């Protein structure tokens, strides 16, 4: 995309819709449990957990739910062990899709992902087929004045700041996203969202027909309980995005 903000905003809007039916909360809780199980329950010492908790807070997940998820992850409460997996494939128009899974049943997850691809004009690829097209980065979408955002972000350790349709994209190393957020918030700059994401290094421009098709595939994938996130390298021009809604 022209920057990352169109895709981020699409996912942010879909996230609010998912929250209305509880699906987003379940995925955020699952991410917290997995992070606590892998790196421990100390938020200060586990940056992956810190990011997962902040994302849950941004989505208004109740504090008690977050604390119980951490306790399940550390084994203080009984919980489910989730396995992480990545699936790679292509969608309509040659769009690369990188799908992050947390599951307690890998066979079920594989079957569901394969079905979503095949029913929506996509195809699964071999491991390594598209992962190299993405780069893990810290990503924040913020609102504020140019000088204030630029100064606070760079002082917080950000790598780049980009204009994005009336907002600002702030890019950092994955482990720096929380300290960058803290630097921005210390200057009263509104952080719309923050996360560790997979950013595409190349993009594929889509027309309206292919845009509709890829968005249907993304909906099908993100509707799966085992899918935590879907990363894609499409670029939908503004006029096309307005047409397809």
N, C-alpha and C positions, 0 to 999 in steps of 0.2 A: 504494500500500500504506500501511498504518499505519507511516509511516517508509519507509525503503528496505531495511530489514534482511532482510525475508522474501525478497525478490527476490535480494538480495545473497547470502544464505545458500544459496538454491536454486542459484544460479550457482556459488558456491564449492564446493558438494557435487558438482555436475556437472563442475566443473573437475577435481576429484580423480579422478573416474571417467574423464574424458578423458585425464588424465595417464597413467593405467594403460595406455592403448592408444596413447600417443604423440601424440594429436591436439592436446592443449593445448600441448605443447612446441613443435610446429610453428607454431602460431599466435602464441605469444609470441616466438619467434625472428623470425617475419615482421614483427611489430610493431617489434622492435628494428632490423632492417635498414631498414625504411621511415623510422623516426625518425632514424637516423644519416644516411641519404641526404638527407633533407630539411633537417636542422638541424646536421649535422656530428657527429663522433664524440666530442667533448668532453662528458662527462656533466655537468660543472659548468656549462657554457655552454648546454646543451640540455636544458631541463626535461622535454620530451616523451620524450627518450631516457632520462633519469634515472628517470622513472616506469615506462617500459617495462622497464628493466633490473631495477628493484626488484620489479616484478610477477613477472618471470621467476625472480628469486632466491627469492621467496616460494613459488614452485611447485617449487623445487629443480632448476631447470635448471642443468646444470653450467657452471662458470665458463668453461671453454674454449669451449663452445658459444656463450655470450654474447659472448665476445671475437671469435670468428670472425664472428658475425652483424654486429657493429659494423664489422669490417674489410670485410665484403662491402658494407655500406651506404655506407662511405666510398670504396669503389673500390679498397682495398688488396688485396682478394681478389675474384676473379670472382664475380658474383652475378646475381640476377634483379632486374629493376626492377618494383616493384609500384605499381599505380595505386590511389589511394583513391577510393572512391565510397560514396554513401549511397542506400539504398532505403527508401521510406516506404510503409506500407500499413496495413491493418486486419485484425484477427483476429476470431474468434468473440466475440460479445458487444460488438462495437464497440471492442475494445481497439486502441489505436494502437501500431504497431510501427515502430521506427527502427533500420535495419539497417546496420551499418558493415562495409564491404568493403575488403579489400586483395587485389588480384588482378593476375596477369600476363596475363589473358585476360578482358577485360570482357564480351565476348559470352557466354562460358561462364558467367560469374558471373551475368549478368542472366537467362539462361535457367534456371539452377539455382534462383535465388531465386524467380523467377516460378512455377516448377513446385512448389516447396515451399509457397508460398502457396495455389495453386489446388488442390493435393491435400489440404490440411488445413484447408479451410473459411475461408481468408483471401482477401484481394484486394490487389493492388498499387495504390498511389495515385500521383498526380502529384507531382513535386518540390514541396515546400513544403506538402503536404497535412497532415502530422502533425509535421514538425520543430519547428514553433512551440510544440508542447505539451511540449517538453523543454528543459532548461537545463543547460549544461555546468557541472559542479562537481567539486571534489576531494572524495573520499569515503574515510573510514577507519572500519573497524569494530574496536573495541578492547575490552579487558577490564581492569577496574580499579575502584578506589573512586571514588565520585562526585566528591568534592572534588579528589582528585588529578588525575583525568581533566579536569575542568572547568578547573582552574588551568593545567595544562600545555598543553591545547589552545588556550585563549585567548591564553596567552603566546606560543604558536607562530604565532598569526595566524589561528586558525580563526574561522569566522563563527557557528557554532552547534554545540551538543552536545545530543543527544537520547537518552533512554533507549530501549533496544531489546532486550527479552526477555533480560535479564540481561547485556547488553553495552551498548556506547555507540556511537552513530553520531556521527562528527565530520565536519562539513561545512566546506569551505573554498573559496576561489577556486581554479580549476584550477592556476594556477602556484604555489600555496602548499602543495600537498599534501606535498611532500617535506620542507619545513621544519617543517610541523606534525608529520609523522611523527617527525622528529628530536627535536623538543621532547618528544613523548610517550615515546619510547624513552629519552631522557636521564633520565626519571623512573621508569624500569623498568616502564613500562606496556606490556602485551602488545598489539601491533598484529596483529590477525587477518588483515586485508587492507587494501590501500590502492590507489586507482586514480583516474584521471580518468574520470568517468562522465557520462551524460546522465540527469538526474533529472526525472521527470515533474512538471509543475506542476498537473495534475489527474489523478484516478484514476477507474477504472471498477470497481465492485464486482461480483464474479462469484459465481455459484452453483456447485455441484459439477460439473454437466454442462458448463458453459462453461469452468470451470477446467481440467477434463481436456482439453478441446478446445484451449485456448490453450497448455497445456503440451506437447501433441503437436506443435503448430505450431512452438513454440520449439525443441523437440528437433530437428525436421526442418531448421530454419534453421541452428542451431548445429552441426549435423553436417556442414555444407558446408565444404569446405576454405577457400574464399575468404571466408567470414564470420568476421570478427574478434569481433564482439559484437552482441548484440541487446538493444535497450532497449524496455521496454514499460510501459504505464501502468495495469496491472491492480492491483486490491486483492483478495486472497483472504482472507476472514475466517479466524481461527485454526481454528475448528471445521471449516470447509470444507477448509482445507489439511491438517488431520489426516485427513480422510476420503479425500482424493484422494492422500495420500502425498507 
